[in-house]
């Protein structure tokens, strides 16, 4: 697998990276050409997103439930394949908090995932 990281969508792009938006909603004020691929299915379900509401006290429970949603999801393997194909891949999110957001959990799950046998 190539280099994989997370970043806010509002951060400047680095040369040669493949930018993947992993939010269910399109961030305000962002042009479509700032993203190479939009993976809505990588985001938490609408109900879980509303429950979490970016409240730090709910992050542990949110993380557990989001991991359950991601279990067996084809999006994990899709992200791993993108990272392998593009070398430098960045998963983009819109929220202001860099430590308490769904992309942190998503990146951990992708990194923990065993490669699918071919």
Buried (B, 14 or more C-beta within 10 A) or exposed (E): BBEBEBBBBBEEBEEEBBBBBBBBEBBEEBEEEBBBBBBEEBBBEEEBBEBBEBEEEBBEEBBEBBBEBBEEBEBBEBBBBBBEEBEBBBBBBBBEEEEBBBBBBBBBBBEEBEEEEE
